[in-house]
C-alpha cells in the first residue's frame, strides 16, 4: 500500500517525461549521424550542405524569435544568411523572461520545425493522433499509455509516407518539406570566418549551462508538471498525458524525418562513387520505376505503396550494381578535393 502511494504521487508523473527525454536523446544521436554524412558529401555538394545550414539557421532564428514574441519582448531585428543568423529583441529580456527565450533558442529548434509538420498532419490526417481518454495512476500505466499512442502514431505516419502519390504536387511538397526539416533541423556550423561546429557536444553544453544557470526554474517547472498531474488525476482528466503526447509526437516526427534524410544523403554519397554518366542512372531509375509501377498497378488500391516500394528497391539494386562494376578504381576512397574544402573540414573537425 505504501509503495503504491509513492508510485502514484512521486514516480507516475515522471513516466511520460522520461519517455520524452529518451526520444529527444535518440533525436540528438541521429542528428549527429546525419551531420557526419553531410560532411562526407561536402566536397561535391557544397550548395546542398550550405542550404541545409541555411534551413537550420532559419529554424534556430525562428525559434528564438518565437521566444521573444511569447515573452512580449518583441523582435526588432531578424537577420539570416547561409553562414549565420541573428535575432534582437525590442525590449531587453531579464530574469525568467531571459531564461525562457534561451529555452526557445537552444531547445526550440528540436521541436519548432516538426511542429509545422504536426500542423499539416493534424489538419489533413488527424486520424493518426490517438489521444488518451483518461488520466493514469501508476508509472507502468503511464509508460504503457504513452508507448501505445506513440506506436500508433508512428505506424500511421509511416503508412502516410509510403502511400504518398508522387504525381500529386501537394504530396511531393509534403515529402520535400519533411526531408528539408530532417536535413536542416540543426545547422552544420555558425559563422563565415570562425567555423564553429554544431554537434551533440555543443548542444549538450548549451543545455547544461541553461539548466545550471537557473536551477530554481527547473524545480519550478517540475513542480508545475506535478501539480498539473495531481489536478488531472483528481478530476480524472487526460490533459497531462495528452500534453506529454504532444511533445512525444513532435519527437517521433523529427526522428522519422531525420531517418528519411539519412537515406537521401546515403543515396547521394553512394552515387558520387559511380563513374560519370553512369551516376545518372540511379536517379533515372527512381523516376522510371515509379512511373512504370503506377501504370502497371494503377487499377489496384495499393498502387501508391507498391510503386514507392518498387522505386526504392530498384534504385537500391541499380546503385549497388553500379558501385560494384562502375566505380572509378583510380580514385582514392576520400576522393580528390580542393584545398579550401579540406580546410573547411579541418575547421569542423
Residue pairs with C-beta under 8 A, 6 or more apart in sequence:
4 138
7 138
7 139
8 137
8 138
8 233
9 230
11 139
12 136
12 137
12 138
12 139
12 141
12 142
12 229
13 142
13 225
13 226
13 229
13 240
14 139
15 136
15 139
15 140
15 141
15 142
15 143
15 146
16 142
16 146
16 240
16 241
16 244
16 245
16 248
17 225
17 244
19 143
19 146
19 147
19 150
19 244
19 248
20 244
20 247
20 248
20 251
23 150
23 248
23 251
23 252
23 255
24 110
24 251
26 251
26 255
27 110
27 251
27 254
27 255
27 258
28 110
28 200
28 203
28 204
29 200
30 255
30 258
30 259
30 262
31 185
31 186
31 200
31 258
32 199
32 200
33 262
34 182
34 183
34 258
34 261
34 262
34 265
35 186
35 188
35 198
35 199
37 262
37 265
37 266
37 269
38 49
38 52
38 183
38 188
38 265
39 49
39 188
39 345
39 348
40 265
40 269
41 48
41 49
41 265
41 268
41 269
41 272
42 49
42 341
42 344
42 345
43 335
43 337
43 338
43 341
44 272
44 335
45 268
45 272
46 341
48 268
49 188
50 82
51 82
51 184
52 180
52 183
52 184
52 187
52 188
53 82
53 83
53 184
53 187
53 188
53 189
54 80
54 81
54 82
54 184
55 180
55 181
55 183
55 184
56 109
56 184
56 185
56 186
56 187
56 188
56 198
57 80
57 81
57 82
57 83
57 84
57 85
57 187
57 190
58 80
58 85
58 184
59 109
59 112
59 113
59 184
59 185
59 186
60 85
60 105
60 108
60 109
60 186
60 187
61 78
61 79
61 80
61 85
61 86
61 87
62 112
63 104
63 105
63 108
63 109
63 112
64 87
64 101
64 104
64 105
64 108
65 75
65 78
65 87
66 104
66 108
66 112
67 100
67 101
67 102
67 103
67 104
67 105
67 108
68 74
68 75
68 87
68 89
68 90
68 93
68 101
68 104
69 75
70 100
70 104
71 93
71 97
71 100
71 101
72 91
73 89
73 90
73 91
73 92
73 93
73 97
73 101
74 89
74 90
74 91
75 87
75 88
75 89
75 90
76 88
76 89
76 90
77 86
77 87
77 88
78 86
78 87
79 85
79 86
79 87
80 86
83 189
83 190
83 191
83 192
84 190
84 191
84 192
89 101
93 101
96 214
96 217
99 210
99 213
99 214
99 217
102 210
103 210
104 112
106 203
106 206
106 207
106 210
107 207
107 210
109 185
109 186
110 185
110 186
110 251
110 254
111 247
111 250
111 251
111 254
113 181
113 184
113 185
113 254
114 181
114 185
114 250
114 251
114 253
114 254
114 257
115 250
116 177
116 181
117 177
117 178
117 181
117 253
117 257
118 249
118 250
118 253
120 174
120 177
121 128
121 129
121 157
121 160
121 253
122 129
125 156
125 160
127 156
128 152
128 153
128 156
128 157
128 160
129 153
129 249
130 148
130 149
130 152
130 153
131 149
131 238
131 242
131 245
132 145
132 149
132 238
132 241
132 242
132 245
133 238
134 236
134 237
134 238
135 229
135 232
135 233
135 236
135 237
135 238
135 240
135 241
136 142
136 145
136 241
137 233
142 241
145 241
146 241
146 244
146 245
146 248
149 245
149 248
150 245
150 248
150 249
150 252
153 249
153 252
154 252
154 256
157 252
157 253
157 256
158 256
161 175
161 178
161 256
161 260
162 304
162 305
162 308
162 309
163 304
163 305
163 308
164 171
164 172
164 174
164 175
164 304
164 308
165 171
165 304
166 172
166 175
166 290
166 307
166 308
167 294
178 256
178 257
178 260
179 257
179 260
179 261
179 264
181 254
181 257
182 254
182 257
182 258
182 259
182 260
182 261
182 262
183 261
183 264
183 265
185 254
185 257
185 258
186 198
186 203
187 198
188 197
188 198
188 348
189 195
189 196
189 197
189 198
189 347
189 348
190 196
190 198
195 344
195 347
195 348
196 202
197 347
197 348
197 349
211 218
225 240
228 239
228 240
228 243
229 240
231 237
232 238
232 239
232 240
232 241
233 240
267 282
267 315
267 319
270 319
270 323
271 279
271 282
271 283
271 319
272 279
272 335
273 323
273 327
273 328
274 281
274 282
274 319
274 322
274 323
274 326
274 327
274 328
275 326
275 327
275 328
278 322
278 326
279 322
281 318
281 322
282 315
282 318
282 319
282 322
285 314
285 315
285 318
286 311
286 315
289 310
289 311
289 314
289 315
290 307
290 308
290 310
290 311
293 303
293 306
293 307
293 310
293 311
294 303
294 307
297 303
297 306
297 307
300 306
